[in-house]
Amino acid sequence: KAISSMRPFSKTSVMATDEFLIEAIRLWSLEESYLSVVPAGGTGLELQQQSFYGTANPGHYCNKFTTSMWVYVTRGAPKKGAGAGRPRCILHRGYHVGSGDRGAKYSFRRMKSDVSYVQFAITLGAKSNHITVYCNGRSPSFASVTSKKEIQLKRWVHIAVSCNGHSVQVYLDGTPECRLNLPEKASSSSAPIIVGKTLPGFRVTAPQRGAVPSTGVYHALQSAECIIKDVRWYVRDLQRDDIKEIINECTVKGGKRTLKTFQLNEPVAKSCQADLRHFRAIETLAGGQQVKIDGKSGASSLDPSIWNFWHRWSPKMDSQLLRLFTEIAELEQKRRGIARRDALPSLLNISAPRVNIPKKLLQSYPLLDGMPIQCLRLRFLFIQILNIRILSVLPMVDFSQALSTWSLAHRISMLSHLIFLEIKNIAWTHILQQTATGRGHYVNINLPRAKKAQERGDKSGRKSVFFQLYLQLHFLKPSVLRTRSESRPWTVSYEGFGGQDAGGLFRDSVSAFCSELQSEWVPLFIPVPNSRDGGVGDNQEKWLPHPGSRSALHISNYAFIGKLMGCAIRSSFMLNIDLPSLVWKPLVGEPVTLGDVKGVDVISYGLIERLSKAGSVDSKIKKENYQEFVPEGFVMTGYDGKQVELKEGGIEIKPTWENRKEYLSLLLEHKLAEVRTQVAAIRKGLGTIVPIQLLPLFTWQELEMMVCGKREIDVEYLRANTTYRSPVRESDAHIKMFWEVLKEFSHDERRLFLRFVWGQSRLPYNPADFTQKFEILSCRDNSNNALPISHTCFFSVELPRYTKKLAMRNKILYAITNCQSIDTDHAAEDINWDD
């Protein structure tokens, strides 16, 4: 309902409702303040064993938080009764699924018992008054840490727990007590915050997907018997000085913290609720009118002048803003030394009002440079709120209606540039799992025959690895290739070779056909015109579908390429192909524009631009010299360099000043549609492997990333996804030297190294798509003359313990440039290389 009410709903203008903007202001204010769970005033909240008090989550999705409270424990751990031998809960955050409830949202089936899915908890021990803090991420198990000191009975103690998303710090009376480094990032959640006992089903492990807990095993944790005051929930991680400032807001009379003498001064009110009266004219923001916000309410410290920039926002600026914040999130991960180790950088977890935007980084985004930092932060907060709302409705959207302009699916697809990739992946991954039906297929490839035909100059490509795969896979039922992410769509046997395919031969076959597609041997793709005649314009490394490849066989080949793209998405392997936006945009349902033509053929783009301005004051093209700028007929130069008629008999029709509009219209139409038939065939093949109805949810850049990964190899990213087998350790001198050498390599050399150790030349963008981590092993020969040994099936390398950096560099370069073929394991058998 909230999404539908945002009008108009298009990529050119998005207007926020009053309620939507009020929520943004409220969350902004909350970042600067806190949610009061239990007030500081009065006598405090007394908790008995069966007491509990809940409050709604402030609605923020960030996984950084701090909770602060004063606790007065009145009784120690019970030795008898129902709560004996079990922890006692003070505060927790999580969900409860009652008996008989359908818990699909939490990956349960219909429950036969009560289950509480707790993501964070502060408890007292089962037999002592030590503080134990539990926190979990996406995995089933909790991480926990226990304080060294016990909480004294009948004495006021200040407890604070701060989580920065990757670690948890526990403070007692403002002093750091213990620290927990989380095995994975903490969960983002809008679950309620509950003080006191848990509901039935409390567990220190989350359920496995699809698992049904046993009846009666999990019971409610009783509340710790205590009095609590001034319980605060912050949506940011506080530091030690911040916590001391909280403690200093309170005073102690009588010198002792006892129940009778302890009092709290009333702190200055810090409300995080916006006054509705100040936001009645919000919709005028989209029209560019200035809106004055009353600063007396204290609802927010926002500078009112930022609203004057609101009308400048465009879809291109929003796209750059998301790329900017994604880069900031990646830099933050690198700073913490985790560099996309387990998951994509989360944009939901960014604290928009407090994020640091480096000036040098901002300068690389020209549309944003010069905008106030506070304006960028607020705009991103709006996009965060939009994503949180879309997340709640995404499972209910029928994306088969995405092409119908009246549907919600179409409206959400129109906002694809604003939706975070992590949100899209939730629906996408679920659908891929539900539609996985195949187990793959065995193929036999004659690699020497392919190489021999290429050496002879065979231009048909009929003996290529690509064509051999085409003959054996394309005519199977598509369901055979719809494999799960952990499975391969085909298993390779190289004819005459002794290699067993445990993944290495498969990836080598992928690299082989990708190289063939981007060559003159297989007549399906050609270099973009920008790369010809010395090179001019952008994207000179890209390849286009061949405009002249229109036969039934060629169209069938293009459809097979679409199937290979779908297999790459499903099985998380990367295709090392470079295609321009002219190809990717139609695959996700985006229209091709003149800018896409410029990206591949800047000369034709320049001609169209000049002719469109013919006759204007600033144009050099006039009626008198028009013939100097146009060909002799209604023709154009195609992407393949050949002359193409724009209409039947066009070579006989002379362009004139009078028919210039017709010529320009036909020229533009043909340039936009020159490879439409080939791309449509690719899309048709892609749709047989993955649900093409969901593709409009993605931008064309995201689809390219899913199919091809990142073109340039990030060494820190690879390092974060590397393991070491004993006795090798990350701290070893030769390991540190290895990463230094790899950073000094050029991008081409890094791709060769990846091909050497893995059989493919690109890394997946999403860490979750790593089917196996890179592993460094010990080597028998550790001299400076030894060569590294790779195991492509297992993405591993035996690295000698070199003592000299230059020796390591030279030996690795020799290996990656001279050892690109898969090991045959023994001498090749006699095979037919020619037929």
CORHU-V401366 format. One record per backbone hydrogen bond with DSSP energy under -0.5 kcal/mol. NH is the residue of the N-H (numbers start at 1). CO is the residue of the C=O. If there is no record, write none. Layout:
NH_CO / NH_CO
This chain:
5_1 / 6_3 / 7_5 / 10_8 / 10_13 / 15_8 / 21_17 / 22_18 / 23_19 / 24_20 / 25_21 / 26_22 / 27_23 / 28_24 / 29_25 / 30_26 / 31_27 / 32_28 / 33_29 / 33_30 / 34_270 / 35_233 / 36_34 / 37_35 / 37_231 / 38_231 / 44_41 / 45_228 / 46_44 / 47_226 / 48_46 / 51_48 / 53_195 / 55_193 / 65_163 / 66_234 / 67_161 / 68_232 / 69_159 / 70_229 / 71_157 / 72_227 / 73_155 / 74_225 / 75_225 / 84_81 / 85_78 / 85_126 / 86_83 / 88_124 / 89_222 / 90_122 / 91_122 / 92_194 / 93_120 / 94_192 / 95_117 / 97_115 / 98_96 / 100_111 / 101_98 / 103_101 / 106_103 / 107_104 / 108_103 / 111_101 / 115_97 / 116_201 / 117_95 / 117_115 / 118_116 / 119_93 / 120_93 / 121_134 / 122_91 / 123_132 / 124_88 / 125_130 / 131_149 / 132_123 / 133_145 / 134_121 / 135_143 / 136_119 / 142_204 / 143_135 / 145_133 / 147_131 / 151_129 / 154_73 / 155_152 / 156_257 / 157_71 / 159_69 / 159_157 / 160_171 / 161_67 / 162_169 / 163_65 / 164_167 / 168_180 / 169_162 / 170_178 / 171_160 / 172_175 / 173_158 / 175_172 / 177_170 / 178_170 / 180_168 / 182_166 / 182_180 / 186_165 / 187_136 / 193_55 / 194_92 / 195_53 / 196_90 / 197_51 / 198_221 / 202_199 / 203_116 / 206_140 / 210_107 / 211_208 / 213_211 / 217_214 / 223_49 / 224_89 / 226_47 / 226_224 / 227_72 / 228_45 / 229_70 / 230_39 / 231_38 / 232_68 / 232_230 / 233_35 / 234_66 / 238_236 / 243_239 / 244_240 / 245_241 / 246_242 / 247_243 / 248_244 / 249_245 / 249_246 / 250_247 / 253_261 / 256_253 / 258_256 / 262_258 / 263_251 / 267_265 / 276_274 / 278_275 / 279_276 / 280_277 / 282_279 / 284_281 / 285_282 / 286_283 / 287_284 / 288_285 / 289_284 / 293_291 / 294_292 / 297_294 / 298_295 / 304_302 / 306_303 / 307_304 / 308_305 / 309_306 / 310_307 / 312_309 / 313_310 / 318_314 / 319_315 / 320_316 / 321_317 / 322_318 / 323_319 / 324_320 / 325_321 / 326_322 / 327_323 / 328_324 / 329_325 / 330_326 / 331_327 / 332_328 / 333_329 / 334_330 / 335_331 / 336_332 / 337_334 / 338_333 / 339_333 / 341_338 / 347_345 / 350_347 / 352_350 / 354_351 / 355_351 / 355_352 / 357_355 / 358_356 / 362_358 / 363_359 / 364_361 / 365_362 / 366_364 / 368_365 / 369_365 / 371_368 / 376_372 / 377_373 / 378_374 / 379_375 / 380_376 / 381_377 / 382_378 / 383_379 / 384_380 / 385_381 / 386_382 / 387_383 / 388_384 / 389_385 / 390_386 / 391_387 / 392_388 / 393_389 / 393_390 / 394_390 / 396_393 / 397_394 / 399_397 / 401_398 / 402_399 / 404_401 / 405_403 / 407_404 / 411_407 / 412_408 / 413_409 / 414_410 / 415_412 / 416_413 / 418_415 / 419_415 / 423_420 / 424_420 / 425_421 / 426_422 / 426_423 / 427_423 / 428_424 / 429_425 / 430_426 / 431_427 / 432_428 / 433_429 / 434_430 / 435_431 / 436_433 / 437_435 / 437_482 / 438_482 / 440_480 / 441_489 / 443_491 / 445_493 / 447_445 / 450_446 / 451_447 / 452_448 / 453_449 / 454_450 / 455_451 / 456_452 / 457_454 / 458_453 / 464_461 / 468_464 / 469_465 / 470_466 / 471_467 / 472_468 / 473_469 / 474_469 / 474_470 / 476_473 / 480_477 / 481_478 / 482_478 / 482_479 / 483_481 / 487_484 / 491_441 / 493_443 / 495_445 / 495_493 / 497_494 / 498_824 / 502_500 / 507_503 / 508_504 / 509_505 / 510_506 / 511_507 / 512_508 / 513_509 / 514_510 / 515_511 / 516_512 / 517_513 / 518_514 / 519_516 / 519_517 / 522_516 / 523_521 / 524_522 / 525_522 / 526_544 / 528_542 / 530_600 / 531_528 / 532_529 / 535_532 / 536_530 / 542_539 / 543_578 / 544_526 / 546_524 / 549_546 / 550_548 / 555_551 / 556_552 / 557_553 / 558_554 / 559_555 / 560_556 / 561_557 / 562_558 / 563_559 / 564_560 / 565_561 / 566_562 / 567_563 / 568_564 / 569_565 / 570_566 / 571_567 / 572_568 / 573_568 / 575_707 / 576_574 / 577_575 / 579_577 / 580_543 / 583_580 / 584_580 / 585_581 / 587_583 / 588_584 / 588_585 / 589_586 / 590_585 / 596_593 / 597_593 / 598_594 / 599_595 / 600_597 / 601_597 / 605_601 / 606_602 / 607_603 / 608_604 / 609_605 / 610_606 / 611_607 / 612_608 / 613_609 / 613_610 / 614_611 / 615_621 / 616_613 / 619_616 / 622_620 / 626_622 / 626_623 / 628_625 / 629_626 / 634_650 / 634_653 / 635_633 / 636_644 / 638_636 / 638_642 / 641_638 / 644_636 / 646_634 / 647_634 / 650_647 / 652_649 / 653_650 / 654_652 / 660_657 / 663_659 / 664_660 / 665_661 / 666_662 / 667_663 / 668_664 / 669_665 / 670_666 / 671_667 / 672_668 / 673_669 / 674_670 / 674_671 / 676_673 / 679_675 / 680_676 / 681_677 / 682_678 / 683_679 / 684_680 / 685_681 / 686_682 / 687_683 / 688_684 / 688_685 / 689_686 / 690_686 / 692_690 / 694_691 / 695_692 / 697_694 / 698_695 / 703_699 / 704_700 / 705_701 / 706_702 / 707_703 / 708_704 / 709_705 / 710_763 / 714_712 / 715_713 / 718_714 / 719_715 / 720_716 / 721_717 / 721_718 / 722_719 / 723_774 / 725_776 / 728_725 / 732_729 / 736_732 / 737_733 / 738_734 / 739_735 / 740_736 / 741_737 / 742_738 / 743_739 / 744_740 / 745_741 / 745_742 / 750_746 / 751_747 / 752_748 / 753_749 / 754_750 / 755_751 / 756_752 / 757_753 / 758_754 / 759_754 / 759_755 / 760_754 / 763_710 / 767_765 / 769_766 / 770_767 / 771_769 / 774_721 / 775_795 / 776_723 / 777_775 / 777_797 / 782_780 / 786_783 / 789_798 / 791_796 / 794_791 / 795_792 / 796_791 / 797_775 / 798_789 / 799_777 / 799_797 / 800_798 / 802_800 / 808_804 / 809_805 / 810_806 / 811_807 / 812_808 / 813_809 / 814_810 / 815_811 / 816_812 / 817_813 / 818_814 / 819_815 / 829_496 / 831_829 / 833_831
